[in-house]
Amino acid sequence: MPSFKSDDVAIHFVDEGPRDGEPVLLVHGFASSIRFNWTDPGWIETLTEAGYRTIAFDHRGHGSSDKPKDEAAYTPHKMAADAFRLLDHLDIPAASFFGYSMGARVSAFAALDRPDRVTRLVLGGLGYGLIEGVGDWDPIARALRAPSLDEVSDPRGQMFRAFADRTKSDREALAACIAHSRDEITEAEARSILTPTLIGVGSRDDIAGSPDRLAEIMPNARALTIANRDHMLAVGDKTFKTAVLGFLAS
């Protein structure tokens, strides 16, 4: 599988679909990877069949990419820089960014940092939590560092520890990632994002925050509530796929 160096960190990526298709960059969530966020739920197949050049990468600390243990390596700005360096590596001047959960946060920072390079923005699994935060993540860091899942009592910690175990992730790198990857933006910064944006959140998602409240702030955004889906299941929902394809084609 191809990789490139971003700030001395090897980043693994895939580049699928027609080379003359409109590029869509997929930015996965915390503790996930290309496979679990985009391949298995069918997104890469869906987008390439629709004619899009579909690019996805494993965040630093995730999947097949390098896994630094220094907390300072994981900020949304640095992770957004990885995305832009990948576009540079592929000679792509701009792309639609589609991020899920932590990837949505990174994509929002990308739109703030380089709006000229983000043509459209899909924020999945993250609503007003982009601004007000998504809760206390210290229990998740402790859960990731616990000797076993049996010793984790916090419900959210249990969920992410079980997911990390299932994906065979580097738990120490993930614990380092939590420190800064959840940095928030201000309401004023959200208002300054003029990029056309679709915000999709499951109706049973207790992490993301309100998609409608965030859409009210962002000048060119609209909200989508994904019925009967929680944070983990909304990503692969068929209605979400239909809405994203319609948004990208609009």
Buried (B, 14 or more C-beta within 10 A) or exposed (E): EEBBEBEEBBBBBBBBBEEEBBBBBBBBBBBBBBBBBBBBBBBBBBBBEBEBBBBBBBBBBBBBBBBBEEBEBBBBEBBBBBBBBBBEBBEBEBBBBBBBBBBBBBBBBBBBBBBEBBBBBBBBBBBBBBBBEBBEBEBBBBBBEBEEEEEBEBEBBBBBBBBBBEBEBBBEBBBBBBBBBBEBBEBEBBEBBEBBBBBBBBEBBEBBBBBBBBBEBBEEBBBBBBEEBBBBBBBBBEBBBEBBBEBBEE
